[in-house]
Amino acid sequence: MLIKAIIIILLFLVIASLAAGMFTLIKDRNQSNRTVRFLTIRIALSVSLFVLLLVSFLMGWIQPHGLIPPQP
């Protein structure tokens, strides 16, 4: 259950970083490097989330499932 909470937190941080980058892009009008910094953080968070998902799947901490459960 802890791994799922970490995944949700990372997803929220990715979205927050993307929103912050959009806000600074609109507000600063290319006057500073804050937009680039926020988007770099977003990329780093996305890559770390992907690696976490891959490791979690390989270690058996999370299991994939379909929308329709298998029929017995």
QUIFEN-V825586 format. One line per field, one symbol per residue. ss: DSSP state (A for helix, B for strand, O for the rest). phi: phi as a letter, one per 40 degrees, with the letter a starting at -180 (. if undefined). psi: psi as a letter, one per 20 degrees, with the letter a starting at -180 (. if undefined). Layout:
ss->???
phi->???
psi->???
//
This chain:
ss->OAAAAAAAAAAAAAAAAAAAAAAAAAAAOOOOOAAAAAAAAAAAAAAAAAAAAAAAAAAOOOOOOOOOOOOO
phi->.cccccccccccccccccccccccccccfgcacccccccccccccccccccccccccccgcbbcaccbcccc
psi->hhhhhggggggghgghhghhggghggghlkirjhghgghggggghgghggggggghghijhqpqqrhpqqp.
//
